[in-house]
Every structure is written in structure tokens, then in C-alpha cells.
């Protein structure tokens, strides 16, 4: 009896349907890292249709599909507010995407975690965590992902911080805006950080930080390579930790 679960991570799509290539492979869980929208080359109709198909997939396999929020998605979910503005924002798409995201907001989340592996859109900078998140953890939080998901729902402002390396006014970026260099220079100890947001040019990029149980995997590679990060996990742990 197979007691393992294969998790595939799908990087930033920006309207691309390359995620469908993963469906023909052996997978048990698909984690979409966010940024389903905004593109300089893909039409509005394709972007919208692609997102609708992903939502349909989530509704079909609720426990097996994880949809994370990306910063580009939030620019529409929050109604085009200037705080969440992203390059590539398409004002004409705001009504439809705002409606689609708000109607299905319960299908999306800020973070996903299994054991010490944690998925977010842009990664977790240790200094940001220590300054803004550590003192927000409650006894009811199952793990770090549950803390981050709760704080997102509460619209806790530091979650949306934009650091100087992304042109923002904050010292460090939060999980939707951090630059990979911030995470690499100051990784969250004891975790395997899996994130997109910062493009790679040669497929999946893996870093061994030298710290115990502390790794980094960057998955925003789909512009150049249909590469999906794959990891095998114990079945019970995978389906009980969100």
C-alpha cells in the first residue's frame, strides 16, 4: 500500500495554461503558487478563461488542489486599490476579475504547509517574521500557515508590505511581495520555503542555506521551462496540515 503523496508546485502562470501539462503526470496534490492574471502577451479572454478552468479544477478536487493568492491577484480582489497595484494591471478586467475572485475567495489561501515545508507566493523573510508575525501567533493556530491564513483574512497590514528591493517603503517584503534575494539572505530557520514571484531563467532553483532543515525552492520559471517542483510526503500528514 502506497503511503506517500506526490505534491506538484505550479509557478506563476500570468494567464498561461502550461499547468495542464502537470495533469498528465503522477500527482496527488497540486499547489498553485499564485499570480493567475496579468500578462503582456496573453489576451484578456484567455486569462479569464484560464482562471475559470483552474477554479473549476479546484471545485472538482477540493482537497487535492491548493490555490495560493499572488500579489497580482490581490490587485483585483481588493478592487484595484492603489495599495495593491501591480505592473500589468488591466483596468478593463477589474469588474470581471473582482467578481470572480470575490465569489470564489473561499477557494484561495495565503499559505500552505506540510511539516516544515511551507508554500507562499513570495517567500518568508526571517526579519519580517520576527518583527511582525511571531507576536501574532495564537494557541489556536495549528501551524505557521494557519497563522498566515488567519492574518490574511484579518487584513493584517504587514502581510502586504513591499520592501525596498521591490520599490516599496517597507524594510522587508511580506509573503506577497518579498524579493527572492531577501529570502535567500535571511531565510526563516527550520523551514523549507517554496515560493514564486521572482522569476528564474533556468527552471526550478534550489538553495541549501547551510542552516539545519532550512531550504529554499524558487518556482517562478514557467516563462522559460515547463518545470514543476515535485516532492513526496507522508499521506496522513499531507491531508491533515493546511
C-alpha positions as CSV (number, residue, x, y, z in Angstrom):
1,X,0.0,0.0,0.0
2,X,1.4,3.4,-1.1
3,X,1.6,5.7,1.9
4,X,3.1,8.7,0.1
5,X,1.6,11.7,-1.6
6,X,3.2,13.4,-4.6
7,X,2.9,17.2,-4.4
8,X,3.5,19.3,-7.5
9,X,4.0,23.0,-7.3
10,X,3.0,25.2,-10.2
11,X,4.7,28.5,-10.5
12,X,3.3,31.9,-11.6
13,X,1.1,31.5,-14.6
14,X,0.0,35.0,-15.6
15,X,-2.6,33.6,-17.9
16,X,-0.7,30.6,-19.2
17,X,-2.3,27.2,-19.4
18,X,1.0,25.4,-19.1
19,X,-0.3,24.0,-15.8
20,X,-2.3,21.5,-17.8
21,X,0.9,19.6,-18.6
22,X,1.1,18.7,-14.9
23,X,-2.2,16.9,-15.1
24,X,-0.9,14.1,-17.2
25,X,1.8,13.3,-14.7
26,X,1.6,11.3,-11.4
27,X,0.3,13.8,-8.8
28,X,-1.8,13.7,-5.7
29,X,-1.8,17.4,-4.8
30,X,-1.2,20.5,-7.0
31,X,-0.2,23.7,-5.3
32,X,-0.6,26.8,-7.5
33,X,1.7,29.5,-6.2
34,X,-0.5,32.4,-7.3
35,X,-0.4,35.2,-10.0
36,X,-3.0,33.7,-12.3
37,X,-3.6,37.1,-14.1
38,X,-1.8,39.9,-15.9
39,X,0.3,39.3,-18.9
40,X,1.9,41.3,-21.7
41,X,1.3,38.7,-24.3
42,X,-1.9,36.7,-23.4
43,X,-5.3,38.1,-24.2
44,X,-7.9,39.1,-21.6
45,X,-10.2,36.3,-22.8
46,X,-7.5,33.7,-22.3
47,X,-6.5,35.0,-18.9
48,X,-10.1,34.9,-17.7
49,X,-10.9,31.5,-19.2
50,X,-7.7,30.0,-17.8
51,X,-8.5,31.2,-14.3
52,X,-12.1,29.9,-14.6
53,X,-10.7,26.5,-15.5
54,X,-8.4,26.5,-12.5
55,X,-11.3,27.4,-10.2
56,X,-13.3,24.5,-11.8
57,X,-10.4,22.1,-11.1
58,X,-10.3,23.3,-7.5
59,X,-14.1,22.7,-7.1
60,X,-13.6,19.2,-8.6
61,X,-10.7,18.2,-6.4
62,X,-11.1,20.4,-3.3
63,X,-8.7,18.5,-1.1
64,X,-6.1,18.0,-3.8
65,X,-5.8,21.5,-5.3
66,X,-4.3,24.3,-3.3
67,X,-4.8,27.8,-4.7
68,X,-2.5,30.5,-3.2
69,X,-3.0,34.2,-3.6
70,X,-0.4,36.2,-5.6
71,X,0.1,39.9,-5.5
72,X,-1.3,40.3,-9.0
73,X,-4.5,38.5,-8.0
74,X,-4.9,40.7,-4.9
75,X,-4.8,43.9,-7.0
76,X,-8.2,42.8,-8.4
77,X,-9.5,41.1,-5.3
78,X,-9.1,44.4,-3.4
79,X,-10.9,46.3,-6.1
80,X,-7.9,47.9,-7.8
81,X,-6.9,49.8,-4.6
82,X,-3.6,51.7,-5.1
83,X,-2.0,49.8,-2.1
84,X,-2.2,46.6,-4.1
85,X,-1.3,48.0,-7.6
86,X,0.9,45.7,-9.8
87,X,2.6,46.4,-13.1
88,X,0.5,44.9,-15.9
89,X,-2.8,45.7,-14.2
90,X,-5.6,45.7,-16.7
91,X,-8.3,48.1,-15.6
92,X,-10.8,46.7,-18.2
93,X,-10.6,43.3,-16.5
94,X,-11.3,44.7,-13.0
95,X,-15.1,44.2,-12.9
96,X,-14.9,40.5,-14.1
97,X,-11.9,39.5,-12.0
98,X,-13.1,41.3,-8.9
99,X,-16.4,39.4,-9.2
100,X,-14.6,36.1,-9.9
101,X,-12.1,36.4,-7.1
102,X,-14.7,37.6,-4.5
103,X,-17.2,35.0,-5.4
104,X,-14.6,32.2,-5.0
105,X,-12.4,33.7,-2.3
106,X,-13.0,30.7,0.0
107,X,-11.1,28.6,-2.5
108,X,-7.9,30.6,-2.2
109,X,-5.4,30.9,0.7
110,X,-2.3,32.8,1.7
111,X,-0.1,29.8,2.7
112,X,0.0,26.0,2.7
113,X,2.2,23.9,4.9
114,X,3.1,20.2,5.4
115,X,5.6,19.5,8.2
116,X,8.4,22.1,7.8
117,X,7.6,22.7,4.1
118,X,5.7,26.0,3.6
119,X,4.4,27.4,0.4
120,X,3.7,31.1,-0.1
121,X,3.6,33.4,-3.1
122,X,6.8,35.4,-2.5
123,X,8.5,33.6,0.4
124,X,9.1,34.4,4.1
125,X,11.9,36.7,5.2
126,X,13.0,35.9,8.8
127,X,13.3,39.5,9.9
128,X,9.8,40.2,8.7
129,X,8.5,37.1,10.5
130,X,10.3,38.0,13.8
131,X,9.1,41.7,13.6
132,X,5.5,41.2,12.6
133,X,4.3,37.6,12.8
134,X,5.9,35.9,15.8
135,X,4.0,38.0,18.2
136,X,0.7,37.3,16.4
137,X,0.7,33.6,16.8
138,X,-2.1,32.2,19.0
139,X,-2.7,28.9,20.7
140,X,-5.4,28.1,18.2
141,X,-3.0,28.3,15.2
142,X,-2.2,24.8,14.0
143,X,1.0,25.8,12.3
144,X,2.6,28.8,10.6
145,X,0.4,28.6,7.5
146,X,-2.7,28.8,9.7
147,X,-1.3,31.9,11.3
148,X,-0.7,33.5,8.0
149,X,-4.1,32.5,6.6
150,X,-5.8,34.0,9.6
151,X,-3.8,37.2,9.4
152,X,-4.6,37.5,5.7
153,X,-8.4,37.2,6.5
154,X,-8.0,39.8,9.2
155,X,-6.2,42.1,6.7
156,X,-3.2,42.5,8.9
157,X,-1.2,45.2,7.2
158,X,2.3,43.8,7.4
159,X,1.2,40.8,5.3
160,X,1.2,43.2,2.3
161,X,4.5,45.0,3.0
162,X,6.6,45.9,0.0
163,X,10.3,46.1,0.6
164,X,12.8,48.5,-1.0
165,X,14.0,45.8,-3.3
166,X,10.6,45.8,-4.9
167,X,10.4,49.6,-4.9
168,X,8.3,49.8,-1.7
169,X,8.7,51.8,1.5
170,X,9.0,48.9,4.0
171,X,12.2,47.4,5.2
172,X,11.2,43.9,4.2
173,X,8.6,42.5,1.9
174,X,5.8,40.3,3.2
175,X,4.7,37.0,1.7
176,X,3.1,38.6,-1.4
177,X,5.9,41.0,-2.3
178,X,9.3,39.7,-0.9
179,X,12.1,39.6,-3.3
180,X,14.0,36.3,-3.5
181,X,17.2,37.9,-2.5
182,X,15.6,38.9,0.8
183,X,14.6,35.3,1.5
184,X,18.0,34.0,0.4
185,X,19.9,36.4,2.6
186,X,17.6,36.0,5.6
187,X,15.7,32.6,5.4
188,X,13.3,31.5,8.0
189,X,15.2,28.9,10.1
190,X,13.8,25.4,10.2
191,X,11.6,25.7,7.2
192,X,11.7,24.8,3.5
193,X,10.5,27.9,1.8
194,X,8.8,27.2,-1.5
195,X,7.7,30.3,-3.5
196,X,7.5,32.1,-6.8
197,X,7.2,35.8,-7.5
198,X,10.9,36.3,-8.5
199,X,11.5,34.8,-12.0
200,X,14.2,32.3,-12.6
201,X,15.7,31.6,-16.1
202,X,16.8,28.0,-15.8
203,X,13.9,26.1,-14.4
204,X,13.4,25.3,-10.7
205,X,16.1,26.8,-8.5
206,X,17.0,25.2,-5.2
207,X,19.2,26.6,-2.4
208,X,20.7,24.8,0.5
209,X,21.1,27.6,3.1
210,X,23.6,25.8,5.3
211,X,21.1,26.1,8.2
212,X,19.6,22.9,9.6
213,X,16.3,22.0,8.0
214,X,16.3,25.3,6.1
215,X,16.0,25.2,2.4
216,X,14.7,27.5,-0.4
217,X,13.0,26.4,-3.7
218,X,12.0,29.0,-6.3
219,X,9.4,28.0,-8.8
220,X,8.6,31.1,-10.9
221,X,10.1,29.5,-14.0
222,X,7.2,28.8,-16.4
223,X,8.1,31.6,-18.8
224,X,11.0,29.6,-19.9
225,X,10.5,26.0,-18.7
226,X,7.5,23.7,-18.0
227,X,9.2,22.7,-14.8
228,X,7.1,21.7,-11.8
229,X,8.6,21.2,-8.4
230,X,7.9,17.7,-7.1
231,X,8.0,16.5,-3.5
232,X,6.8,13.2,-1.9
233,X,5.2,13.5,1.5
234,X,3.6,11.1,4.0
235,X,-0.1,10.8,3.1
236,X,-1.6,11.4,6.6
237,X,0.5,14.5,7.2
238,X,-0.3,15.9,3.8
239,X,-4.1,15.8,4.2
240,X,-4.2,16.9,7.8
241,X,-2.0,20.0,7.5
242,X,-3.2,23.1,5.6
